[in-house]
């Protein structure tokens, strides 16, 4: 069995990896935002698990807690928290990413009362006072992880965890190079599937999974795509959407997605104590519209990625009622098209299979517009 087949696509929330961890007596901490330093969780001997819905279409229980005017991805995740699917979690870390996300976490905690719950307050801009505040927040998070794991989170343990996740990010950069080739050896759907699967692993195992996949793909033949596309937008774990679009002949050679490249944009380690470096690294690399005054940096990242990957066009895909990305899509579209890169903006409901046909029709028309249609 080759690495691609062996890795497969994650279909279970409580997967075999997590089951094995729990059977050994390990604890699991759920989080959602890329602003959450997983290194602190790992240094405490706990398993960081990024909350996902894996295309869950049911929101009946969640709809009793959050209105239908809230993001359907958040409601789908809340549903899995309320119906018991996520009962294997020992704790949750909330962040103030957006009002929809906060409503999800707070209703979840109110209804389920997990063993522990921590609200990590992430500043909305990067400057000296916000950095000092965020470092203080990380100190409080570290104290709680120590209490719940009964293990001291020493500087040495933090350094080891930080090094482990640096290896993961370096492997992701290698993976991206294979996506960006003139004849890509890795498809966007494969990359996102790896991120979705790896987001419930510890760093060493995630890095090993990426290494296996990369080594196999290095010797594989590339594909000459009908269109080289870039995806922008929020968190999406719906690998099926990427697969369907790539079946049209396109290859998603790059992305600026929250469940994707935006999780791996951290700069090289700086100087100072590990907690300070973590605060600086994370706060300086949140390329999300929640960062009010950081659009220029986000635009620069998107432009640089698009040019490096030689994209023919970009698709900005977001879920209905996502206010942050709905506004951001206007700015990104304006600036990419000024740079000569056509943009298609798509709004959809999370997990709505009926939307796939409509989206594929619009993508086909977009590919014809940029010269990549059949």
Residue pairs with C-beta under 8 A, 6 or more apart in sequence:
2 216
3 212
3 213
3 215
3 216
3 217
4 190
4 213
4 216
6 212
7 193
7 194
7 197
7 209
7 212
7 213
8 193
9 193
9 196
9 197
9 239
10 54
10 193
10 196
10 197
10 200
11 54
12 54
13 52
13 54
13 80
13 85
13 86
14 85
14 88
15 200
17 200
17 201
17 205
18 28
18 47
18 49
18 88
18 200
21 28
21 47
22 28
22 88
26 45
26 46
26 47
27 46
27 47
27 90
27 91
27 148
27 149
28 46
28 47
28 49
28 88
28 89
28 90
29 41
29 46
29 47
29 48
29 49
29 89
29 90
29 91
29 92
29 93
29 145
30 49
30 50
30 51
30 86
30 89
30 91
30 92
30 93
31 38
31 41
31 48
31 49
31 50
31 51
31 92
31 93
31 95
32 50
32 51
32 77
32 94
32 95
32 97
32 101
32 104
32 105
32 235
33 95
33 97
33 101
33 122
34 258
34 262
34 263
34 286
34 288
35 95
35 97
35 120
35 122
35 282
35 283
35 286
35 288
36 48
36 93
36 95
36 120
37 138
37 141
37 278
37 282
38 48
38 161
38 165
38 203
39 158
39 161
39 162
39 164
39 165
39 278
40 138
40 141
40 142
40 145
40 153
40 158
40 161
40 278
41 47
41 48
41 93
41 145
42 48
42 161
42 164
42 165
42 202
42 203
43 145
43 153
43 154
43 157
43 158
43 160
43 161
44 142
44 145
44 146
44 148
44 149
44 151
44 153
44 157
45 149
45 151
46 90
46 145
46 148
46 149
47 200
47 201
47 202
48 200
48 202
49 89
49 199
49 200
50 199
50 200
51 77
51 86
52 77
52 196
52 199
52 200
52 237
52 259
53 73
53 76
53 77
53 79
53 80
53 237
53 350
53 351
54 196
54 237
55 237
55 238
55 240
55 351
56 76
56 77
56 79
56 80
56 351
57 76
57 351
57 352
57 353
58 76
58 79
58 83
59 72
59 75
59 76
59 78
59 79
60 79
61 78
61 79
61 82
61 83
62 75
62 76
62 78
62 79
62 82
62 104
62 107
63 75
65 78
65 82
65 103
65 107
65 111
66 74
66 75
66 78
66 100
66 103
66 104
66 107
69 321
70 100
70 103
70 321
71 98
71 100
71 101
71 319
71 320
71 321
71 322
71 350
72 319
72 320
72 321
72 349
72 350
72 351
72 352
73 234
73 235
73 236
73 319
73 350
74 100
74 101
74 103
74 104
75 104
75 350
76 350
76 351
77 104
78 104
78 107
78 108
80 86
81 104
81 108
81 111
81 112
82 107
82 108
82 111
82 112
87 112
89 114
90 114
90 115
90 116
90 148
91 114
91 115
91 116
91 117
91 118
91 148
92 105
92 108
92 109
92 114
92 116
92 117
92 118
93 117
93 118
93 119
93 120
93 141
94 101
94 102
94 105
94 106
94 109
94 117
94 118
94 119
94 120
95 101
95 119
95 120
95 121
95 122
96 102
96 119
96 121
96 122
96 290
97 122
97 288
97 290
98 290
98 322
98 323
98 324
99 323
100 321
100 322
105 117
105 119
109 117
115 148
116 144
116 148
118 140
118 141
118 144
120 137
120 138
120 141
121 133
121 137
122 134
122 137
122 283
122 286
122 290
123 130
123 131
123 133
123 134
123 283
124 130
124 290
124 291
124 292
124 293
125 291
125 292
125 293
125 294
126 283
126 284
126 291
126 294
130 283
131 279
131 280
131 283
134 279
134 282
134 283
135 275
135 276
135 279
138 275
138 278
138 279
139 275
142 153
142 275
145 153
146 152
146 153
155 273
155 274
158 274
158 275
158 278
159 274
161 203
162 269
162 274
162 277
162 278
164 202
164 203
164 204
164 207
165 203
166 266
166 269
167 203
167 204
167 207
168 198
168 203
168 206
168 207
168 210
168 264
169 264
169 266
171 207
171 210
171 211
171 214
172 195
172 210
172 261
172 264
173 264
174 210
174 214
175 186
175 191
175 194
175 210
175 213
175 214
176 191
176 254
176 261
178 184
178 185
178 186
178 214
178 217
178 218
179 185
179 186
179 187
179 188
179 191
179 251
179 252
179 253
179 254
179 309
180 253
180 254
180 308
180 309
180 310
181 222
182 222
182 310
183 221
183 222
183 223
183 224
184 222
184 223
184 225
184 228
184 251
184 253
185 217
185 218
185 220
185 221
185 222
185 223
186 217
187 223
187 242
187 246
187 251
187 252
188 229
188 231
188 242
188 246
188 251
188 252
188 253
188 254
188 255
189 239
189 242
189 243
189 246
189 252
190 213
191 252
191 255
191 260
192 236
192 237
192 239
192 242
192 255
192 257
192 259
192 260
193 239
194 209
194 210
194 213
195 259
195 260
195 263
196 237
196 239
196 259
197 209
198 205
198 206
198 209
198 210
199 259
199 263
201 209
223 251
225 249
225 250
225 251
225 253
225 372
226 248
226 249
226 250
226 367
226 372
226 373
226 374
227 249
227 250
227 251
227 312
227 313
227 367
227 370
227 371
227 372
227 373
228 250
228 251
228 253
228 309
228 310
228 311
228 312
228 313
228 372
229 245
229 250
229 251
229 252
229 253
229 311
229 312
229 313
229 314
229 315
230 252
230 253
230 254
230 255
230 256
230 302
230 305
230 306
230 309
230 311
230 313
230 314
230 315
231 242
231 252
231 254
231 255
231 256
231 257
231 260
231 314
231 315
231 316
231 317
232 255
232 256
232 257
232 302
232 314
232 315
232 316
232 317
232 329
232 332
233 256
233 257
233 258
233 316
233 317
233 318
233 325
233 329
234 257
234 258
234 288
234 318
234 319
234 322
234 324
234 325
235 257
235 258
235 259
236 257
236 258
236 259
236 317
236 319
236 350
237 259
238 350
238 351
240 356
241 317
241 356
241 359
242 252
244 356
244 359
244 360
245 252
245 315
245 359
245 360
245 363
246 252
248 360
248 363
248 364
248 367
248 374
249 367
249 372
249 374
250 363
250 367
250 372
253 309
253 310
253 311
254 261
254 305
254 306
254 308
254 309
254 311
255 261
255 305
256 262
256 287
256 298
256 301
256 302
256 305
258 288
261 305
262 287
262 288
265 285
265 287
265 301
266 281
266 282
266 285
267 281
267 284
267 285
269 277
269 281
270 277
270 280
270 281
271 277
272 280
286 294
287 294
287 297
287 298
287 301
288 298
288 324
289 295
289 298
289 324
289 325
289 327
289 328
290 324
291 298
295 328
295 331
298 328
299 331
299 332
299 335
302 332
302 335
302 336
303 335
303 336
303 339
306 314
306 336
306 339
306 341
311 341
312 342
312 370
312 371
312 372
313 341
313 342
313 343
313 344
313 366
313 367
313 369
313 370
313 372
314 332
314 336
314 341
314 342
314 343
314 344
315 343
315 344
315 345
315 346
315 363
315 366
316 325
316 329
316 332
316 333
316 343
316 344
316 345
316 346
317 346
317 348
318 325
318 326
318 329
318 346
318 347
318 348
319 347
319 348
319 349
319 350
320 347
320 348
320 349
326 347
329 345
332 343
333 343
333 345
336 342
336 343
337 343
342 366
342 369
342 370
344 362
344 363
344 366
346 359
346 362
346 363
348 355
348 359
349 355
364 373
364 374
365 373
367 373
